């Protein structure tokens, strides 16, 4: 009898409603533990979880019988109810998500990316804010100080 191998790996990103910074540092360990347990209850495996105050990244392995939309239809309301009781009665996740399939060879790359979210967002925020500042300046000296070499496209910032 032939054997079938299935390995459904996803990088999923979703945010708090209106990007409100509900997920403070002191909450993360409890929230992440709860989310990990909820994922196990749904039948998935959480390989990595991380994020910043207003959004989460998950690296998960799901059974072939549950797709990402169904997975999130169970995960988000469950964690919302917990967070409303434990964190803030106004806690909500925003509708929608980003979902990306990944290959086995990408697990460690995505894992590191998720683990480094705080540093990643500090760099992007600094670059975005600095670029906006420079774009508002019209003098030649500001253009020289803020030259294009300093600002890489966001897609190149890992």
C-alpha positions as CSV (number, residue, x, y, z in Angstrom):
1,X,0.0,0.0,0.0
2,X,1.5,3.4,-1.0
3,X,2.2,5.9,1.8
4,X,1.0,9.5,1.6
5,X,3.0,12.3,3.2
6,X,1.4,15.6,3.9
7,X,3.1,18.6,5.5
8,X,1.0,21.8,5.5
9,X,3.1,24.6,6.9
10,X,1.8,28.2,7.1
11,X,3.1,31.6,8.1
12,X,0.0,33.5,9.3
13,X,-0.2,37.1,10.3
14,X,-3.1,39.0,11.8
15,X,-3.6,42.1,13.8
16,X,-5.6,43.6,16.6
17,X,-8.7,45.6,15.7
18,X,-7.7,49.0,14.3
19,X,-4.1,48.0,15.2
20,X,-4.7,48.9,18.8
21,X,-1.6,48.0,20.9
22,X,-3.3,45.5,23.2
23,X,-0.3,43.0,23.2
24,X,2.0,44.5,25.7
25,X,5.3,42.7,26.7
26,X,3.9,41.5,30.1
27,X,0.9,39.9,28.3
28,X,2.9,38.1,25.6
29,X,3.9,34.9,27.5
30,X,0.3,34.3,28.8
31,X,-1.3,35.1,25.4
32,X,1.2,33.0,23.5
33,X,0.7,30.0,25.8
34,X,-3.0,30.3,25.4
35,X,-2.8,30.6,21.7
36,X,-0.4,27.6,21.5
37,X,-2.9,25.5,23.6
38,X,-5.8,26.6,21.4
39,X,-3.8,25.6,18.3
40,X,-3.2,22.2,19.8
41,X,-6.9,21.9,20.6
42,X,-7.8,22.6,17.0
43,X,-5.4,19.9,15.9
44,X,-2.5,22.0,14.8
45,X,1.1,22.4,15.9
46,X,2.5,25.9,16.7
47,X,6.1,25.9,15.6
48,X,6.6,29.6,16.4
49,X,4.7,32.6,17.6
50,X,5.8,36.2,17.9
51,X,4.8,39.8,17.1
52,X,4.5,43.3,18.5
53,X,1.9,45.3,20.3
54,X,-0.6,45.3,17.4
55,X,-0.1,42.0,15.5
56,X,1.0,38.4,15.6
57,X,2.9,36.1,13.4
58,X,2.3,32.3,13.6
59,X,4.3,29.5,12.1
60,X,1.9,26.5,12.2
61,X,1.5,23.0,10.9
62,X,-2.1,22.2,10.2
63,X,-3.9,18.9,9.4
64,X,-4.9,18.5,5.8
65,X,-8.6,18.5,6.9
66,X,-8.4,22.1,8.2
67,X,-7.6,25.1,6.0
68,X,-6.3,28.5,7.2
69,X,-9.8,30.2,7.0
70,X,-11.4,27.5,9.2
71,X,-8.4,27.4,11.5
72,X,-8.7,31.2,12.1
73,X,-12.5,31.0,12.5
74,X,-11.8,28.8,15.5
75,X,-8.6,30.4,16.8
76,X,-9.5,34.1,16.7
77,X,-12.9,34.0,18.6
78,X,-11.5,31.6,21.2
79,X,-8.5,33.9,21.9
80,X,-10.7,37.0,21.8
81,X,-12.9,35.6,24.5
82,X,-10.0,34.8,26.7
83,X,-8.3,38.2,26.1
84,X,-11.6,40.0,26.9
85,X,-11.6,38.3,30.3
86,X,-7.9,38.3,31.1
87,X,-6.6,41.5,29.4
88,X,-9.1,44.1,28.3
89,X,-12.8,43.9,27.7
90,X,-12.3,45.8,24.5
91,X,-9.8,43.3,23.0
92,X,-10.6,42.2,19.4
93,X,-8.8,40.9,16.4
94,X,-9.2,42.7,13.1
95,X,-11.0,40.9,10.3
96,X,-8.7,39.3,7.8
97,X,-5.2,37.9,7.8
98,X,-2.2,37.2,5.8
99,X,-1.5,33.5,5.1
100,X,1.5,32.1,3.3
101,X,2.5,28.5,2.6
102,X,6.1,27.7,3.2
103,X,8.3,24.7,2.5
104,X,10.1,22.6,5.0
105,X,13.4,24.2,4.0
106,X,12.0,27.6,5.0
107,X,11.0,26.8,8.6
108,X,14.2,28.1,10.3
109,X,14.2,31.3,8.2
110,X,10.5,32.1,9.0
111,X,11.1,31.1,12.7
112,X,14.0,33.6,13.0
113,X,11.9,36.2,11.2
114,X,9.1,35.7,13.7
115,X,11.4,35.7,16.7
116,X,12.9,39.0,15.7
117,X,9.7,41.0,15.1
118,X,10.4,43.6,17.8
119,X,13.8,44.4,16.3
120,X,12.4,44.2,12.8
121,X,9.7,46.8,13.5
122,X,12.1,49.1,15.3
123,X,14.2,49.3,12.1
124,X,11.2,49.7,9.8
125,X,9.6,52.4,12.0
126,X,12.9,54.3,12.2
127,X,13.5,54.1,8.5
128,X,9.9,55.0,7.6
129,X,9.9,58.0,10.0
130,X,13.3,59.1,8.9
131,X,12.3,58.9,5.2
132,X,9.1,60.8,5.8
133,X,11.2,63.5,7.6
134,X,13.6,63.7,4.7
135,X,11.0,63.8,2.1
136,X,9.4,66.8,3.7
137,X,12.6,68.8,3.5
138,X,13.3,70.6,0.3
139,X,16.8,72.0,0.8
140,X,19.8,70.5,-0.9
141,X,21.5,69.9,2.4
142,X,18.6,67.8,3.6
143,X,18.7,65.9,0.4
144,X,22.4,65.2,0.8
145,X,21.9,64.1,4.4
146,X,18.9,61.9,3.6
147,X,20.2,60.5,0.3
148,X,18.7,57.3,-1.1
149,X,21.6,55.2,0.0
150,X,20.4,55.4,3.6
151,X,16.9,54.1,2.8
152,X,16.6,50.6,1.4
153,X,13.2,49.4,0.1
154,X,11.3,47.8,2.9
155,X,11.4,44.5,1.1
156,X,15.1,44.3,1.5
157,X,15.0,44.8,5.2
158,X,15.0,41.3,6.8
